[in-house]
Amino acid sequence: MKITILGTESLGVRGLACFVELKDRKIFIDPGIALGWIRYGFLPHPFQVAVGSGIRERIIEKLHYATDVVISHFDGDHCPLFDANPYQLALDEIRMSLMNTRIWAKGPENSSQSQRERRKAFSEMLKKDLPVPDGMKDGVLEFSVPVPHGRRGAEKGAVMMTCIEEDGEIFVHASDIQLLDIETIRIIADWKPDMVFASGPPLYRYSSSEDRIFAGDAWNNALELSNSVSTLVIDHHLLRGEIGRDWIEKLRHTSGNNIICAADFMNREPLLLEAWRKDLYDWLPVPENWHDDYKHGKADFENYRIKGWECLLNNGKIKPCKWYHSCPVKHYTDKGKLERYWIENYCLVGNKNCVRYNLEEKGEYHPDYMLPDGEIKKNL
């Protein structure tokens, strides 16, 4: 089982997009993306739009290979949309990829009116009926009954969790549970998973005495869950503020268990772009009409894309690979011989999955024209 987390808050966008590769099936859970419409009074910064665009492209690419697509619920950061804004994934962009794919979309029960409408539009655009998988099992896949979207009784609807088992390894995707409902935690524990990928509590919104009680509930539930899994990955709502990073570190220290965020799981630096939105506007001011121009194809983000990474480096928000400044990949990129994808997804975020990095650490020879994924490109 190979698990790749493509899009979530510690990777720069809103969502819980996850691709799971098995022997005979490739399962994409929650292929959606959003950037958070307003934070600190600002629309998404063009640099975040640039990062989001790259993640959206990778989601689209992975969907070409998916045999199964799971949608935990129909919020705009978890599914393709018929009415997507410029920063989300439009259903029309990936409709052909989904035509011959098994779709497991949470049923309409305990859903808001907008979610039911999105589910209906999803079915109509694909011209196929969507089964209700809640509580079902299909081979290696098993789905939970609807569980609370956050607190039980909070009237925020429900979500569907996914359990995948192959060769004795068990993975659970627990979308938007926010770790706030103990019954949901016990459903997960009963699956006896090796790894859980879950949404944490929205601490960035907590301010009242009641909110502090919710934060305490999430803490206690996370501790209980971490005692029954090898790896607990917490992200999404929790990482919309830098306080979430501190919360995970304290939780890991208290529990002694392997509790990490998605960026940690992917062996790279976290990119908390929504949390840093105000800073980005301070460092890189944006014309008032930029977002409207972008929506109508009259503006792009390339200049902000380059300068944004420079700002993060100069202000200590990210730590690049220690070999970055002497790496041939940077040299080839500066010369225009390589697209920026490589330095942005490996060098600048200290990605320890880099083949070059690992060979360098071992002191083993590798040619200058080897790419971070190990591909040999002699024409550089």
C-alpha positions in Angstrom: 0.0 0.0 0.0 1.4 3.4 -1.1 -0.2 6.5 0.4 0.3 9.9 -1.1 -1.2 13.0 0.4 -1.7 15.5 -2.4 -3.5 18.5 -0.9 -4.1 19.7 2.7 -3.4 22.8 4.8 0.2 21.8 5.7 0.9 21.5 2.0 -0.5 25.0 1.2 -4.2 24.4 0.4 -7.5 23.4 2.0 -8.5 19.8 1.6 -7.7 16.2 2.5 -6.9 14.8 -0.9 -5.2 11.4 -0.7 -4.2 8.8 -3.3 -3.8 5.2 -2.2 -2.2 2.6 -4.5 -2.9 -1.1 -4.0 -2.0 -4.1 -6.1 -5.2 -4.0 -8.2 -6.9 -0.7 -7.3 -5.9 2.9 -7.1 -8.2 4.8 -4.8 -8.5 8.6 -4.7 -10.2 10.0 -1.6 -11.5 13.5 -1.6 -10.2 14.9 -4.9 -11.0 18.5 -4.0 -9.2 21.7 -3.3 -9.9 25.2 -2.0 -7.9 28.1 -0.7 -10.2 29.7 1.9 -12.1 32.6 0.3 -11.4 35.2 3.0 -8.8 35.1 5.8 -7.7 38.2 7.7 -9.9 40.2 5.4 -8.0 39.1 2.3 -8.7 36.9 -0.7 -6.1 34.2 -1.5 -2.7 35.7 -2.2 -1.5 35.1 -5.8 1.4 33.0 -4.4 -1.1 30.6 -2.8 -3.1 30.6 -6.0 0.2 29.5 -7.8 0.8 26.7 -5.3 -2.8 25.7 -5.4 -2.7 25.5 -9.2 0.2 23.1 -9.1 -1.6 20.8 -6.6 -4.8 21.0 -8.7 -2.8 19.8 -11.7 -1.4 16.8 -9.7 -4.9 15.9 -8.6 -6.1 15.9 -12.2 -3.1 13.8 -13.2 -3.7 11.2 -10.5 -7.4 11.0 -11.3 -6.5 9.6 -14.8 -5.2 6.5 -13.0 -7.9 6.1 -10.3 -10.0 2.9 -10.3 -12.1 4.3 -7.4 -13.0 7.8 -6.2 -14.3 8.3 -2.7 -16.0 11.5 -1.6 -16.4 11.8 2.1 -18.9 14.7 1.8 -19.7 17.5 -0.6 -18.0 20.5 0.9 -16.1 22.4 -1.8 -12.6 21.5 -0.5 -13.3 17.8 -0.7 -14.9 17.2 -4.2 -14.9 18.6 -7.7 -17.7 21.1 -8.2 -20.0 22.0 -11.0 -19.9 25.6 -9.8 -16.2 25.8 -8.8 -14.6 29.2 -8.1 -11.3 30.0 -9.8 -9.3 28.3 -7.0 -11.2 25.0 -6.8 -11.4 22.0 -9.0 -14.2 22.2 -11.6 -16.1 18.9 -12.2 -16.0 19.6 -16.0 -12.2 19.5 -15.9 -12.1 15.9 -14.8 -15.4 14.5 -16.0 -13.9 12.2 -18.6 -11.5 10.7 -16.0 -14.5 9.7 -13.8 -16.7 8.2 -16.5 -15.3 4.6 -16.0 -14.3 5.0 -12.4 -16.2 3.5 -9.4 -17.6 6.4 -7.4 -18.2 6.1 -3.7 -19.9 9.3 -2.7 -21.5 9.8 0.8 -25.2 9.6 0.6 -27.6 12.6 1.0 -28.5 11.7 4.6 -27.4 14.3 7.2 -26.2 16.7 4.5 -26.9 20.4 3.9 -29.0 21.6 1.0 -26.0 22.7 -0.9 -24.3 19.4 -0.4 -27.3 17.5 -1.7 -27.5 19.8 -4.7 -23.8 19.2 -5.4 -24.3 15.4 -5.1 -27.2 15.6 -7.6 -25.2 17.8 -10.0 -22.2 15.4 -9.8 -24.5 12.5 -10.7 -26.1 14.4 -13.6 -22.9 15.6 -15.1 -21.4 12.1 -15.0 -24.8 10.7 -16.3 -24.6 7.9 -13.8 -26.4 7.0 -10.6 -24.4 7.3 -7.4 -24.8 4.4 -4.9 -25.0 5.2 -1.2 -21.9 3.5 0.2 -22.4 4.6 3.9 -21.8 1.5 6.1 -20.9 -0.7 3.0 -17.9 -2.9 2.3 -16.5 -3.6 -1.2 -13.4 -5.9 -1.1 -10.5 -3.9 0.4 -12.8 -0.9 0.9 -15.1 -0.3 3.9 -17.1 2.9 4.6 -18.4 4.1 7.9 -22.0 5.1 8.7 -22.4 8.9 8.7 -20.4 10.5 11.6 -20.5 14.1 12.8 -18.7 16.8 10.9 -17.1 18.0 14.1 -19.2 17.9 17.3 -22.2 15.6 17.6 -25.4 17.6 17.5 -23.7 20.8 16.1 -25.9 20.7 13.0 -22.9 20.8 10.6 -24.0 17.7 8.8 -22.1 14.4 8.6 -19.1 12.8 6.8 -18.2 9.3 5.7 -14.9 7.7 6.7 -13.0 5.2 4.6 -11.0 2.1 5.7 -8.7 0.4 3.3 -7.1 -3.0 4.1 -4.5 -4.9 2.1 -2.1 -7.7 3.2 -2.8 -6.9 6.8 -2.1 -3.2 6.5 -5.0 -0.9 7.4 -5.4 2.8 6.5 -8.3 5.0 7.7 -9.2 8.4 6.1 -11.2 10.3 8.7 -12.4 13.4 6.9 -13.5 16.5 8.8 -14.2 14.7 12.1 -12.1 17.3 13.9 -11.4 14.7 16.6 -14.4 16.1 18.6 -16.7 13.0 18.9 -15.6 10.1 21.0 -17.9 7.7 19.3 -16.3 8.4 16.0 -12.9 7.8 17.5 -14.0 4.4 18.8 -15.3 3.5 15.3 -11.8 4.2 14.0 -10.1 2.3 16.8 -12.4 -0.8 16.1 -10.9 -1.0 12.6 -7.5 -1.4 14.2 -5.7 0.8 11.7 -1.9 1.1 11.3 -2.3 4.7 10.0 -5.1 7.3 10.3 -5.3 10.6 8.3 -7.7 12.9 10.1 -8.9 16.5 10.3 -7.9 18.2 13.6 -9.9 20.8 15.5 -10.2 24.4 14.1 -8.2 26.0 16.8 -7.7 29.2 14.8 -11.4 29.9 15.3 -11.5 29.0 19.0 -11.8 32.0 21.5 -14.6 31.4 24.0 -14.6 29.3 27.2 -16.8 26.8 25.4 -14.3 26.5 22.6 -11.6 25.7 25.1 -13.7 22.7 26.2 -13.9 21.6 22.6 -10.1 21.9 22.3 -9.7 19.8 25.4 -12.1 17.1 24.0 -10.1 17.0 20.7 -6.8 16.7 22.7 -8.1 13.8 24.8 -9.6 12.0 21.8 -6.3 12.4 19.8 -4.4 11.0 22.7 -6.7 8.0 22.9 -6.6 7.4 19.2 -2.8 7.7 19.0 -2.5 4.9 21.5 -4.2 2.5 19.1 -2.4 3.4 15.8 1.2 3.3 14.6 0.9 6.7 12.8 -1.6 9.4 13.3 -1.6 12.2 10.7 -3.6 15.2 11.8 -4.1 18.2 9.4 -6.8 20.2 7.6 -8.7 22.6 10.0 -5.9 22.3 12.6 -3.2 23.7 10.3 -5.0 26.8 9.2 -3.1 28.5 12.0 0.5 28.1 13.2 -1.0 27.2 16.6 -1.9 23.9 15.0 1.8 23.0 14.5 2.6 23.7 18.1 -0.5 21.6 19.2 0.8 18.6 17.2 4.3 18.9 18.7 2.9 19.1 22.3 0.6 16.2 21.6 3.5 14.1 20.3 5.6 14.9 23.3 2.8 14.2 25.7 1.8 10.9 24.1 5.2 9.6 23.1 3.4 8.4 19.9 4.0 9.1 16.2 1.7 12.1 15.7 2.6 14.2 12.7 1.1 16.5 10.0 0.7 15.7 6.3 3.9 17.6 5.4 5.8 15.5 7.9 4.4 12.3 6.4 5.5 13.5 3.0 9.0 14.2 4.3 9.0 17.9 3.6 8.6 21.3 5.2 5.1 22.5 6.1 3.7 25.3 3.9 1.1 27.0 6.0 0.0 29.5 3.4 -3.4 30.3 4.7 -1.9 31.0 8.2 0.7 33.2 6.5 -1.8 35.1 4.2 -1.5 38.4 6.0 2.3 38.2 5.9 2.2 37.4 2.2 0.2 40.6 1.5 2.6 42.6 3.6 5.6 41.2 1.8 4.1 41.1 -1.7 1.3 43.7 -2.1 -1.4 42.8 -4.6 -3.3 45.2 -6.9 -7.0 45.6 -5.9 -8.3 44.3 -9.2 -5.9 41.3 -9.4 -8.4 38.6 -8.4 -11.1 39.8 -10.8 -8.5 40.0 -13.6 -7.3 36.5 -12.8 -10.9 35.2 -12.9 -11.2 36.6 -16.4 -7.8 35.5 -17.7 -6.3 38.9 -17.6 -3.7 38.3 -14.9 -1.4 35.4 -13.9 0.6 34.5 -10.9 4.1 33.7 -12.3 5.8 36.8 -10.9 4.2 36.2 -7.5 5.2 32.5 -7.7 8.9 33.3 -7.9 8.9 36.1 -5.4 6.7 34.3 -3.0 9.3 31.5 -2.5 12.0 34.2 -2.0 9.8 35.9 0.7 9.3 32.6 2.6 13.0 31.9 2.5 14.1 35.4 3.5 11.6 35.5 6.4 12.5 32.0 7.8 9.1 30.4 7.0 10.7 27.4 5.2 14.1 25.6 5.4 15.4 24.5 2.0 17.5 21.4 1.5 21.0 22.0 2.9 22.4 21.2 -0.6 20.1 23.7 -2.3 22.5 26.5 -3.2 25.1 24.1 -4.6 22.6 21.7 -6.3 22.7 21.3 -10.1 18.9 21.3 -10.1 18.9 24.9 -8.9 21.6 25.8 -11.5 19.6 24.2 -14.3 16.4 25.9 -13.1 18.1 29.3 -12.9 19.3 28.8 -16.5 15.8 28.0 -17.7 16.7 24.4 -18.5 14.3 22.9 -15.9 10.8 23.9 -15.0 10.4 25.2 -11.4 8.4 22.2 -10.4 11.5 20.4 -9.2 12.9 23.1 -6.9 9.4 24.0 -5.5 8.5 20.5 -4.6 11.9 19.2 -3.6 14.6 21.7 -2.9 12.8 24.6 -1.4 10.7 22.5 1.0 13.6 20.2 2.0 11.9 17.1 0.6 13.7 14.1 2.0 12.2 11.8 -0.7 14.7 13.4 -3.1 16.8 10.7 -4.6 19.7 13.1 -5.1 19.5 14.1 -1.4 19.6 10.6 -0.2 22.6 9.6 -2.4 24.4 12.8 -1.3 23.9 11.9 2.4 25.3 8.4 1.7 28.3 9.9 -0.2 27.3 7.9 -3.3 28.0 9.2 -6.8 25.1 10.6 -8.9 25.3 12.6 -12.1 24.5 16.3 -12.2 21.7 15.5 -14.7 19.8 13.3 -12.3 16.4 14.8 -11.3 15.1 14.6 -7.7 12.9 11.6 -8.6 15.9 9.7 -9.9 15.2 10.2 -13.6 18.3 10.7 -15.8 18.0 13.6 -18.1 21.2 13.7 -20.2 20.1 16.6 -22.4 20.5 19.2 -19.6 
